[in-house]
Each structure stands twice: as structure tokens, then as C-alpha cells.
């Protein structure tokens, strides 16, 4: 049962990653070299992903595995949490770091 729940969470994360790229299922599936129907099954949790597919998703979407496995693997490290932020939020953090460093 936990395995099915994990597939659902991963599927939701894959959908979020795809939507952040502004790609349709067909477009993302093509980039991943998988069938669009299989991507749909992944996104709905009806199919799990292999390690190869997980790596392919992260590399294709230019995201960390933290984003793919969000809400499944706990990572308290701030650097890991940074990877979960949107690009806009990362830019805000980067600017704050620059300002803090400039004030020393």
C-alpha cells in the first residue's frame, strides 16, 4: 500500500515539474523519450518510475531529485530545501545573500 502512495506522490511531483516547464504531457514525454500514455500513468500514480526514468526526468527538467521525491524523502538541509524553491524564490534568496555579503 505504501508503494502505491509513493507512486501517487511521485506522480504529482512529476506533473508539477512538467507544468513548471509549461509542457504538455505529449511534449514532456517526447523529451523523455517515453510514451505520453505512460507519462499519464506516472502522473496519476498508476505506474511507478525506474531509477533510469527518475534520472532522465531530473536531467531533462534540470531539477534536483529533491523536487522529484518531494514529500517522500525528508531532507532538513537548507541547501536541499533551496532546490525545492521556484526560480523566482531562488532569485530573491540570491539577492538577499548578495546584500548580506556586501554589508560586511
C-alpha angles and dihedrals in degrees: 000000000000088000091059090048090051091052090052092051093046089048092053089049092050090051091050091049091049093047091049086057089051091234130142119232089256093052094046092045089053091052089049092047091235134119115272089228090056090050089052090052090050092050092051093046093245090118130035126219130244123231088254091054091047091053091045092051093050094046094044093047093039091231135128125256086246089071093048093049097036112151091018105068119043114222115173094181112114092220089057091047090051088063090060093059124100118252090254092054091046089054090052091051092046091052091048090052091050091050092048092049092048091055094060 
